Amino acid sequence: MTQKVFPADPVGASQAPLPPTLLWALRSPCSKGCRYCYFGLLEDHKVVPVTEVGRLSHLHRTDLNPAQVLAFARTLPRSRVRRVFLAGGEPLIWPPILPLIKILKEGGLQVIVCTEGTPLNRPDIAEALVELGVDAVSVSLDSVDPDYNDRLRPSRNGKDGWAEVISGITKLIAARDSHHDGTRQADGPVRPDGQARPRVGIYSVITRENLADIQAVPALAQQLGCDYVVPQPLSLDAGHDLYPMTLSVGHAPDVLNHFAAVSAHPSVHLPAAPYPQHVATAISAPFATVTGCFGGRSLYFAQPDGMLWDCPSSHRIAATPSHQHRTIRDGDAAILFGTATPGCGDCTLFSTDCVQMWPLMDFSAIIGDNH
């Protein structure tokens, strides 16, 4: 029997939806070759190019150009969207990234940057993220073990790894703290309540080999001065070389125990309950039903080529009929996100491919926002 999963966030079917959040994968290129990247492997796609609509690839030649990206960004402040996650590929190696952030922040939007971390070592990047008032920066780091992390997240230059990511986090926090003098107002690096911006966090992919990092990474994050940690389960198709590393039903008790242990002694912000149960459910069943899903109602996903989807789930994207395909290319956000909609409703495609969407809806708690 299909299991039911009830949303933990405040966007249940019986409540008014939150203002929409846009997860925007800006560009295809990346400086890392993470072996389980949701874009797939560049080396594989050189042999068999990706042609399917909605499927991501680091080799895509159809990414929106800077003028198109910035033009759409200028329409976002006039829309219902209030929060934008800038992802990739790697957004911080894209030259127009700072002008884009400036447009969004001057338009009153919340901005969270998702990065692999090494670009934060550039003083101009770290300082600019603080000066522009970015609300949060999420850094990918899977383990306290450098060898494990770098085996699964190799850099394309063969040099940048775990140590450079840690260095980047440290530099960003130092840049933030150097501006945290309590004199700036809500549009600067410090909120009126004294909370420094950007909030800095770590995203960790959890596999069969690093379950203990559910506890270990938050401890490291506390030492570094980070504000939040999001452990998320590895999600791969059965044919992937690393599929044997994915979690299964037998790992659910350990997952819940690790979450319970770290939650009992919180040092940084963790995804709100019942996120751990969502993770356990996702790894215990091929698919489950989620009632009143917020996809397409309070969460949208834009790809580098401009395609716009109800959510980032590859299963949901594949199930979207062609007549419902949309794009932000030459689009106006006020029209694309014009009115509140029922969204995905009761979606039968809940899986490890989408469980990480719940923490995206939890960012109000992370950045001290009332939306």
C-alpha positions as CSV (number, residue, x, y, z in Angstrom):
1,M,0.0,0.0,0.0
2,T,1.3,3.5,-0.8
3,Q,2.3,5.4,2.2
4,K,1.1,8.9,3.0
5,V,3.5,11.7,3.9
6,F,2.1,14.9,5.4
7,P,4.0,18.2,4.7
8,A,5.8,19.5,7.8
9,D,5.9,23.1,6.6
10,P,3.1,25.7,6.9
11,V,1.8,25.2,3.4
12,G,-0.6,22.3,4.0
13,A,-3.6,22.0,1.8
14,S,-5.9,23.7,4.5
15,Q,-3.7,26.8,4.9
16,A,-2.9,29.7,2.7
17,P,0.2,29.1,0.5
18,L,3.4,30.9,1.2
19,P,4.7,33.4,-1.3
20,P,6.4,31.4,-4.1
21,T,10.1,30.3,-3.8
22,L,12.1,29.9,-7.0
23,L,15.0,27.4,-7.2
24,W,16.9,28.7,-10.1
25,A,19.7,26.5,-11.7
26,L,21.4,29.4,-13.4
27,R,24.2,27.8,-15.5
28,S,25.3,24.3,-16.5
29,P,29.1,24.6,-16.1
30,C,30.7,23.6,-12.7
31,S,34.2,23.5,-11.3
32,K,33.5,20.1,-9.6
33,G,32.8,16.7,-11.1
34,C,30.7,15.4,-8.3
35,R,30.0,11.7,-9.1
36,Y,26.3,11.9,-8.1
37,C,25.5,15.4,-9.4
38,Y,21.9,15.9,-10.4
39,F,23.2,17.3,-13.7
40,G,24.8,13.9,-14.5
41,L,28.4,13.4,-15.5
42,L,30.0,15.6,-18.1
43,E,32.2,12.7,-19.3
44,D,29.2,10.4,-19.9
45,H,27.3,13.2,-21.7
46,K,30.3,13.7,-24.1
47,V,29.7,10.1,-25.2
48,V,25.9,10.2,-25.2
49,P,24.6,13.8,-25.4
50,V,21.5,14.7,-23.4
51,T,18.6,15.6,-25.7
52,E,15.5,15.0,-23.5
53,V,13.5,18.1,-22.4
54,G,14.0,18.7,-18.7
55,R,17.0,16.6,-18.3
56,L,20.1,18.5,-17.1
57,S,23.6,18.3,-18.4
58,H,26.8,20.2,-17.8
59,L,27.3,20.2,-21.6
60,H,24.1,22.0,-22.5
61,R,24.6,24.7,-25.2
62,T,21.1,26.1,-24.7
63,D,21.7,28.0,-21.4
64,L,20.1,31.4,-21.3
65,N,22.6,34.1,-22.1
66,P,23.4,36.8,-19.5
67,A,21.0,39.4,-21.1
68,Q,18.1,37.0,-20.9
69,V,18.9,36.0,-17.3
70,L,19.1,39.6,-16.2
71,A,16.0,40.6,-18.1
72,F,13.9,37.9,-16.4
73,A,15.5,38.8,-13.0
74,R,14.2,42.4,-13.4
75,T,10.7,41.1,-13.6
76,L,10.9,39.0,-10.4
77,P,10.4,41.9,-7.9
78,R,7.0,42.6,-9.6
79,S,5.9,39.0,-9.1
80,R,4.6,37.0,-6.2
81,V,8.1,35.4,-5.8
82,R,9.8,36.4,-2.5
83,R,12.7,34.0,-2.2
84,V,15.2,32.9,-4.9
85,F,17.8,30.1,-4.5
86,L,20.6,30.6,-7.0
87,A,22.2,27.3,-7.9
88,G,23.9,25.6,-10.9
89,G,26.1,24.2,-12.0
90,E,28.3,26.6,-9.9
91,P,26.7,30.1,-9.8
92,L,29.7,31.9,-8.4
93,I,31.9,31.1,-11.4
94,W,29.5,32.9,-13.7
95,P,30.8,36.5,-14.3
96,P,27.3,38.2,-14.2
97,I,26.4,36.6,-10.8
98,L,27.0,39.7,-8.8
99,P,24.9,42.0,-11.0
100,L,22.2,39.4,-10.9
101,I,22.2,39.3,-7.1
102,K,22.2,43.1,-7.0
103,I,19.0,43.2,-9.1
104,L,17.3,40.7,-6.9
105,K,18.3,42.3,-3.6
106,E,17.4,45.8,-4.8
107,G,14.1,44.4,-5.7
108,G,13.4,43.3,-2.2
109,L,13.8,39.5,-2.7
110,Q,15.5,37.1,-0.4
111,V,18.5,35.4,-2.0
112,I,20.2,32.2,-1.0
113,V,23.3,31.2,-3.0
114,C,24.1,27.4,-3.4
115,T,27.7,26.8,-4.0
116,E,30.4,24.1,-4.0
117,G,32.4,26.4,-1.8
118,T,35.8,27.0,-3.4
119,P,34.9,30.3,-5.1
120,L,34.3,31.8,-1.6
121,N,38.1,31.9,-1.3
122,R,38.1,34.9,-3.7
123,P,38.0,38.0,-1.5
124,D,35.9,39.9,-4.1
125,I,33.3,37.1,-3.9
126,A,33.1,36.8,-0.2
127,E,33.0,40.6,0.4
128,A,30.4,41.1,-2.3
129,L,28.0,38.5,-0.9
130,V,28.1,40.3,2.4
131,E,27.9,43.8,0.9
132,L,25.0,42.9,-1.3
133,G,23.0,41.6,1.7
134,V,22.7,38.0,0.5
135,D,20.4,36.2,3.0
136,A,22.2,32.8,3.1
137,V,24.9,30.8,1.4
138,S,24.6,27.0,1.3
139,V,27.8,25.1,0.8
140,S,28.1,21.5,-0.4
141,L,30.3,19.4,1.9
142,D,29.5,15.7,2.6
143,S,31.8,14.6,5.4
144,V,34.3,15.5,8.0
145,D,36.5,13.0,6.2
146,P,38.4,14.9,3.5
147,D,39.3,11.7,1.6
148,Y,35.7,10.5,1.4
149,N,34.4,14.0,0.4
150,D,37.0,14.5,-2.3
151,R,36.5,11.0,-3.7
152,L,32.9,11.7,-4.5
153,R,33.3,15.5,-5.2
154,P,36.5,15.7,-7.3
155,S,37.5,19.1,-8.7
156,R,38.1,19.5,-12.4
157,N,41.5,21.2,-11.7
158,G,42.6,18.2,-9.6
159,K,43.5,20.5,-6.7
160,D,40.5,22.1,-5.0
161,G,38.9,19.8,-2.5
162,W,37.7,19.6,1.1
163,A,40.4,21.9,2.5
164,E,39.6,24.6,0.0
165,V,35.8,24.3,0.8
166,I,36.6,24.7,4.5
167,S,38.8,27.7,3.7
168,G,36.0,29.3,1.6
169,I,33.5,28.9,4.5
170,T,35.9,30.4,6.9
171,K,36.6,33.4,4.6
172,L,32.9,34.1,4.1
173,I,32.2,34.0,7.8
174,A,35.2,36.2,8.5
175,A,34.0,38.7,5.9
176,R,30.5,38.6,7.4
177,D,31.7,39.0,10.9
178,S,33.9,42.0,10.0
179,H,30.8,43.8,8.8
180,H,28.7,42.8,11.8
181,D,29.0,46.0,13.8
182,G,25.3,46.4,14.5
183,T,25.0,49.6,12.5
184,R,23.4,48.4,9.3
185,Q,19.7,48.0,8.9
186,A,17.4,45.5,7.2
187,D,18.9,46.1,3.7
188,G,22.4,45.5,4.8
189,P,24.4,42.5,6.2
190,V,22.8,42.8,9.7
191,R,19.1,42.7,10.5
192,P,17.6,44.9,13.1
193,D,17.6,42.0,15.5
194,G,21.4,41.8,15.2
195,Q,21.4,38.6,13.1
196,A,24.3,38.7,10.7
197,R,24.0,38.1,7.0
198,P,24.5,35.9,5.1
199,R,23.6,32.9,7.2
200,V,26.0,30.2,6.3
201,G,25.2,26.5,6.1
202,I,26.3,23.1,4.8
203,Y,24.4,20.7,2.7
204,S,25.6,17.0,3.0
205,V,24.7,14.1,0.8
206,I,24.2,11.0,3.0
207,T,25.0,7.6,1.7
208,R,25.5,4.1,3.2
209,E,29.1,5.1,3.8
210,N,28.7,8.3,5.7
211,L,25.6,7.9,7.9
212,A,27.7,9.1,10.9
213,D,28.1,12.5,9.2
214,I,24.5,13.3,10.0
215,Q,26.0,14.0,13.5
216,A,29.6,14.8,12.6
217,V,29.0,17.5,10.0
218,P,26.8,19.6,12.4
219,A,29.6,19.4,15.0
220,L,32.1,20.6,12.3
221,A,29.7,23.4,11.3
222,Q,29.5,24.6,14.8
223,Q,33.3,24.8,15.0
224,L,33.4,26.8,11.8
225,G,30.7,29.2,13.0
226,C,28.0,28.0,10.5
227,D,24.3,28.5,11.2
228,Y,22.6,25.5,9.6
229,V,23.1,22.0,8.2
230,V,20.9,20.0,5.9
231,P,21.7,16.3,5.5
232,Q,19.9,14.9,2.5
233,P,19.8,11.3,1.2
234,L,21.6,10.3,-2.0
235,S,19.1,10.0,-4.9
236,L,20.1,8.0,-8.0
237,D,18.5,5.9,-10.7
238,A,19.0,2.2,-10.3
239,G,21.3,2.1,-13.3
240,H,23.8,4.6,-11.9
241,D,27.3,3.2,-10.9
242,L,26.9,4.6,-7.4
243,Y,23.4,3.3,-6.9
244,P,24.7,0.7,-4.4
245,M,25.6,3.6,-2.1
246,T,21.9,4.8,-1.8
247,L,20.1,4.2,1.4
248,S,17.4,1.6,1.7
249,V,14.7,0.6,4.2
250,G,17.2,-1.2,6.4
251,H,19.0,2.1,7.0
252,A,15.9,4.0,8.2
253,P,16.4,3.2,11.9
254,D,20.0,4.4,11.8
255,V,19.0,7.6,10.0
256,L,16.3,8.4,12.6
257,N,18.7,7.6,15.5
258,H,21.4,9.9,14.1
259,F,18.9,12.7,13.5
260,A,17.5,12.2,17.0
261,A,21.0,12.3,18.6
262,V,22.0,15.5,16.8
263,S,18.6,17.2,17.5
264,A,18.9,16.4,21.2
265,H,22.0,18.6,21.4
266,P,21.5,21.2,18.6
267,S,24.5,23.3,17.8
268,V,23.2,24.6,14.5
269,H,19.8,24.8,12.8
270,L,18.6,21.5,11.3
271,P,15.6,20.9,9.1
272,A,12.4,21.0,11.1
273,A,10.6,17.8,12.1
274,P,9.2,15.7,10.6
275,Y,12.0,16.0,7.9
276,P,13.9,13.0,9.4
277,Q,10.7,10.9,9.0
278,H,10.4,12.1,5.4
279,V,13.9,10.9,4.7
280,A,13.1,7.6,6.3
281,T,10.0,7.2,4.3
282,A,11.7,8.2,1.0
283,I,14.4,5.5,1.5
284,S,11.9,2.9,2.6
285,A,9.6,2.9,-0.5
286,P,10.1,3.4,-4.2
287,F,7.4,6.1,-4.2
288,A,5.0,7.6,-1.7
289,T,2.1,9.9,-1.8
290,V,2.5,13.4,-0.3
291,T,-0.7,15.2,0.5
292,G,-1.1,18.9,-0.5
293,C,2.4,19.1,-1.9
294,F,3.7,22.7,-2.2
295,G,5.3,22.1,-5.6
296,G,3.9,24.4,-8.2
297,R,2.2,26.4,-5.5
298,S,5.0,27.6,-3.2
299,L,8.0,26.2,-5.0
300,Y,9.1,26.3,-8.6
301,F,12.3,25.2,-10.4
302,A,13.9,26.9,-13.4
303,Q,16.7,25.2,-15.4
304,P,19.6,26.8,-17.2
305,D,17.8,26.7,-20.5
306,G,14.9,28.5,-19.0
307,M,12.5,25.6,-18.7
308,L,10.2,26.2,-15.7
309,W,8.8,23.3,-13.6
310,D,6.5,22.8,-10.6
311,C,9.4,21.3,-8.6
312,P,12.9,19.9,-9.1
313,S,11.9,16.2,-9.0
314,S,13.0,14.5,-12.2
315,H,10.0,12.2,-11.8
316,R,7.6,15.1,-11.8
317,I,9.4,16.8,-14.7
318,A,9.2,13.6,-16.8
319,A,5.5,13.3,-16.0
320,T,4.7,16.8,-17.1
321,P,2.8,16.7,-20.4
322,S,4.3,18.8,-23.2
323,H,1.3,21.2,-23.3
324,Q,2.2,22.2,-19.7
325,H,5.8,23.0,-20.5
326,R,6.8,26.6,-19.7
327,T,9.9,28.7,-19.9
328,I,11.3,31.9,-18.3
329,R,13.0,32.7,-21.7
330,D,11.7,36.2,-22.6
331,G,9.1,35.7,-19.9
332,D,7.6,38.0,-17.2
333,A,7.6,36.6,-13.7
334,A,4.4,38.6,-12.9
335,I,2.6,36.5,-15.5
336,L,4.4,33.1,-14.9
337,F,3.6,33.4,-11.1
338,G,0.5,35.5,-11.5
339,T,-1.9,33.8,-9.1
340,A,-1.9,31.2,-6.4
341,T,-2.6,27.7,-7.8
342,P,-3.5,24.4,-6.3
343,G,0.0,23.2,-7.3
344,C,0.9,19.5,-7.4
345,G,-1.8,18.6,-4.8
346,D,-1.6,15.0,-3.7
347,C,1.5,13.9,-5.5
348,T,2.3,10.2,-5.9
349,L,5.9,10.7,-6.9
350,F,7.4,11.6,-3.5
351,S,10.9,10.0,-3.3
352,T,14.5,10.7,-2.4
353,D,14.6,12.8,-5.5
354,C,12.4,15.4,-3.8
355,V,12.8,15.0,-0.1
356,Q,15.3,17.9,0.0
357,M,12.5,20.3,-1.0
358,W,11.2,20.4,2.6
359,P,14.2,22.3,3.9
360,L,13.8,24.9,1.2
361,M,10.5,25.8,2.8
362,D,12.2,26.0,6.2
363,F,14.4,28.9,5.3
364,S,12.3,31.5,7.1
365,A,13.5,30.0,10.3
366,I,17.1,30.0,9.1
367,I,17.2,33.6,8.0
368,G,14.9,35.0,10.7
369,D,12.1,36.0,8.3
370,N,8.4,36.1,8.9
371,H,7.3,35.2,5.4
